Amino acid sequence: MDKLHVIQSKIIDIDYLEPMLTYWNLKNKKIVFTNGCFDILHRGHVEYLAQAANHGDVLVIGLNTDNSVKRIKGEKRPVQDEKARAILMASLSFVSAVVLFDEDTPYDLIQKVQPDVLVKGSDYNVEDIVGYDIVTAKGGEVVTIDFIEGYSTTSIIDKLKQN
């Protein structure tokens, strides 16, 4: 099979997500969800996502659209457009699906996915994580993962500005 096609097939329009969720649920797959901008893919992202994937069988990434990133991070972001960011996320072997969302938070997407495990960075209090109510109401768990010091898109951008 064409490797690029495999990667592109992991980028799912929200309207076509339901059949995949139904399949995974029928196969009793433990669904893990996380989200972010993932603007410049770096070691911190990869290690965070790999650790998130360890919490289940299927990793679904909610990826902020360009408009969403601009509203959250400012007009100069994202550095890479949503198509580039989605391809990079989908190219990771442990990622099952990438779904773009245009809202400021992934609440509606989490409502649709109904993950068994919701993962965010440890800079959040578990109870304050968007979707906490959805996941815990169905008996799922909310997990936080520590970031690797010194790895962030902002620090990469700042380093480039200094040079």
N, C-alpha and C positions, 0 to 999 in steps of 0.2 A: 504494500500500500504506500502511496505517496505520503512522505513524512509531513510536508507542509499541509496537506489536506487533513491529516490527523490532528495537527495543532489547531488549524482553523475550525475544525468540527467541535472543539472544546469551547469555542466562543458562542454562547447561546443567547439568543434573543429571549427576553423575559416571557414572551408569549409562547415560546416553545419549550420552556423549562418544565412544565407540568408532566409531560410523558416521561422525561428522564427521572423526575422525582418519584413518579409512580413505579417505574421499573426498579429503582434503587430500594424503595420501601418494600416492594414485593420480594426482593432478594435479601431482605433484612440487613441492608447495608447501613452502617452508622454514618450519618451525614454530619460533616463538620462545615461550619460557615465562618468565614472571616471577611473583612472588607478593608478597603483603603484606596489611596490614590496610586501608590506604587509608581511614582513618577520616573525616577532613575533607578532601575533595578540594581541593587547592591547586595553585598554579603549579608547585611542585617535583614533585608527582606527575605532572602533565600533561606536563611537559618530559621527565621520566624515562621515562614510558611511550611518548611519541612517539619518543624515541631508541631505546628497546628495539624498537619496531615497525620501525624502519629496518633492523634486522638480519635481516629475513626477510619472508615473504609473509603470514604468519598470526601474530597475537599472541594467546596464551592466557594469561589471568590467573588464577592460583590465589588466591582470596580467603578469608582466615580467617573462619570463622563467629564469631558473637558469643561463644560459649563458648570458642573458641580464643583470641580477643583478650583475654578476661577473664583467662585463665590466664597469658598472656604479659605483658600490660600492666597488670593489676590490675582490681579490681572496678568502678572508675569508668569503665572503657572497655569497649566502644567508645562514642563519643558518638552515632554514628548506627548503627542496627541493620543487620544483614547485607543485608536487602532493599533498603534505601536505598543502601547502599554498592555493591551489585551493579548497581542501575539506573544509578547515576552512572558506574561503570566501563564498563558496556555502552553508554552513550550516546556514548562517545568513538568517532569514526568509524574510527580505526585499530585498535580492539579487535575481535577476531574472536569471542572466547568468554570468558565468565567462569564459573569453576567454583568453588563453595564447598568448602572442606575443613575438617574439624573437628579434625584432629590439630594438634600443636604445630608440626610442620614439614610441608612439602609433599612429603616423600620419596615416599610411596605414589602421589601424584598425578603427580609427575614420572616415576615408573616406568611409569605408565599412558600418559602423553602421549608419552614418548620424544622430547622436543624436539631439534631440530637445534642450537638455541642456547638457553642458559640465561643469564638476565640478573639481576644483583643490583646493589645499590649498592656503590660503591667503598669503603665502610667494612668490607667483607669481604675477606679473603684468598681468592683464587680457589680454592685447594685446600680451603678450609674451607667453601665454599658447599654447602649441602644439595643433593644431586643431582649434584654434580661427577662422582662415580664413574660414574653412569648415563650421563650425556651424553658424557663423554670415552671411555667404553668403546665407544660406537657411532660414534666419530669426530666427534662434535659439538664445539662450542666453548662455553666459559663466558666471559662478558663482564661487566665491571663498568662502571658509569656513575657519574660524579661527581654528588653532590647539589648543589643550588643553596643556597648559604649563606643562612640565615635563614628557610628555608621548611620547616616541619615541623608536624605536628598538635600536638605538645607545645608548640611555641613559640606557636602560635595560642591554645591553651588557657591557657597562662601569661599571655599578653597580655590575655585576657578577664578573668582573675582580678585583674589589676592595676587594671582600670577599675571 
